[in-house]
Amino acid sequence: MNDWQRVTGSPAQRGLTLIELLICITILAILASVALPMAELAVTRTKEMELRRSLREVRSALDAWKDDYDKAVEQKKIITSINETGYPESLEKLLEGNDWGGLYPHKRRYLRRLPVDPFDEYEEGWGLRSYKDEPDSTVYGGEDVYDIYSQSTRIGLDGTPYNTW
């Protein structure tokens, strides 16, 4: 018997036994069952951060539109009607921009792109509220866009529904 056969054993003794394989598979299954919920939680947290950022981005653009509208009215660059609120008629207006009757030398755009709702499972888009709607209304009045909200019925990690953010 040479040194190599003494260290590794005979060819019939090499490999793992069935018990050793079952123990390894059991350990891997336990580790996977612990890791999977943690991965799902991380994905949900990432989507929640994206939702918060998207809501903040669009709401800031709506506020900037209203501020420019008020400046244009104050400087008499535009003439308003009695029923105008100063908010855009649609979210697309934030993409198109406005020059406010010469307040700016070019069209000022408020968004480069319209962010998507990461929890929009049925591709319904954002829920809209007009200035005259109630703060928690889910029925859009249609006059202007004062606020947006997620139409998802899911509950966030903090226990609040996403459509109330």
N, C-alpha and C positions, 0 to 999 in steps of 0.2 A: 504494500500500500504506500503510495507516495504522499508527500506533504499536502498536496492539493486535495486529495480525497479525504484526508484526515480532517481538514478544516471544513470543507463543504459537505461532507458525508457522501454516501453513495448516491448515484443518480435517482434511485427510487425514493430517497428520503428528502429530496429538495422540494420546495413549495410550501403553501399554506394548507393547514387543515381546514375542514369545513367549519369547525367551531371558531377558529380564528377569523375566517371570512365573515361569519354571522356577527361576531362581536364588532368587527370594523364597520359593517353595514349598519348595525344598531347605533353605534356612536355617530356615524355620519347622519343618520336620520334624526337623531336628537338635536344635533347642531343645526341642521337645516330647518327643523321645526321652530327653533329659537330665532334664527336669522330672518326667516320669511316675514313674520309680522313687523320686525324692525324695518325691513326694506319697504314694506307697504306704508308704514308710518312716515318714513322719509319722503316718499313720493307725494303723500297727501300734504305734508308740510310745505314742500316745494310748490305745489299747486296753490296752496293758501297764500304763500308769499307773492306768487304771480298774480293772484286775484286782487290782493290788497294794492299791489303796484299798479295794476291796470285801472282799478277804480280811482286811485289817487291821480293818475295821469289824465284820465278823461275829465274828472271833476275839476282839476286845476285848469284844464283847457276851457271848460265851460265858464269858470270864474274869470279867466283872462278875457274871454269873448265879452262877457258882461261888463268888465272894467273898461274895455276899449269902446264898447257901445256908450257907456256913460260919459267917457271923455269926449267922444264925437258929438254927443248931444250937448254937453257943456260948452264945447268950442263952436257949436252951431255948424258942424260939418255935415250933419244929416238932419232931416226933418222926421219926426216920429209921429205915429198915430196914437190915439188914446189907448187902444188895447194892446200896444206893444209892451213886452216885458223886458226886452233887451237880450233875451237868450236865443240861441240859434233855432231855426225851424227843424233841423235834423242834425244827426251826428256827422253827416257828410259835409255840412257847411264848415265844420272844424277842419276838415281836410282841404277843402277848396280855399278857404280864407276869405278875407274882406279887406278893402282899403279904407273903409269908413269915410267915404266922401273926401278923401285927400288927407286924412289924419296921418297916413303913412304913404310914402312915395311908391309903395308896391303893395300887393296883397299880402297881408300877414296871415300866415297859416298857423294853426294852433296844434295840429297833430300831423305827424308824418304818415302814420298809419293808424287805423282803428284797432286797438288791442282786442284780443279775443278772450272770452270767459273760459278759463281752464276747466270749469265744472259744467260747461254747456254740453250735456250728453246728447241732446236731441237737435242741436244746431238751431236753436230758437233765437240766438243772439241776446243782446242786452235787453233788460226790461227798462222802459223809459217812463219818466214822470215829467209832467209839465209844471209850470210855476203854479198853476191853479189847483193841481192835484194835492190830495192829502199826503203827508210825509211817508206813510206806510201803504199808500195805494198801490194796487197791482193792476189797475186799469189806467191806460194812458189816455190823457185828455186830447193830445194831438196838436195843441197850439204851438208849443215850443219844447225844447229839451232842457229841463232844469236839473235833472238828476238821472243817474243810471243805477241799476242794481242787477245782481246775478239772478237768473230765473231758476237756478238749481234748487231742488227741494231737499238737498242733503244737509246734514248737520256738520258743523265744523268741529275741530278738535277741542275747541274751548266750550262747546255745548250750544252755540248759537247757530241758527240757520244761516247759510250763505246769502240768502236773499234779503237778510236784514243788515248786511254790512254796509 
